[in-house]
C-alpha cells in the first residue's frame, strides 16, 4: 500500500472547459496535474502499472464551506493516472471517498493492489 498526500483538488466544475467546441483541460486542471506530478516525484511513489487496484481518498476540505464530495474525484483520479501512478482509471475496482475529521486543504490517497499483494 502507498499513501500519497496531494494538494486540494479543483472541482470537476473547474477542471474541464469548453473551447471552440472541444472539451479541454482548464488552467486549474493543468496546474493541478503539474502539482500532482511534483508530489509523486517528491514522495517517491511507486507505479502500479496495469494492476487492478483499490483506493481510498480522505478529503480534508480547505475551509468549513459546504462542498460536494464527489466533485473532487475526477481531478484526483485523472491526475494520478497522468502522473503514471497507474495506467488508467478503469483499473480501480474499489473506491472509497470520505471527509477527513478537520480542515486542512489536502487529500490523503491510499492505493493498494486489489489482490492484496504488498507494494
HELIX and SHEET records of a PDB file:
HELIX    1   1 UNK A   12  UNK A   15  1                                   4    
HELIX    2   2 UNK A   27  UNK A   42  1                                  16    
HELIX    3   3 UNK A   69  UNK A   72  5                                   4    
HELIX    4   4 UNK A   73  UNK A   82  1                                  10    
HELIX    5   5 UNK A   89  UNK A   91  5                                   3    
SHEET    1   A 4 UNK A   2  UNK A   7  0                                        
SHEET    2   A 4 UNK A 106  UNK A 113 -1                                        
SHEET    3   A 4 UNK A  53  UNK A  60 -1                                        
SHEET    4   A 4 UNK A  92  UNK A  99  1                                        
SHEET    1   B 2 UNK A  16  UNK A  19  0                                        
SHEET    2   B 2 UNK A  22  UNK A  25 -1                                        
END                                                                             
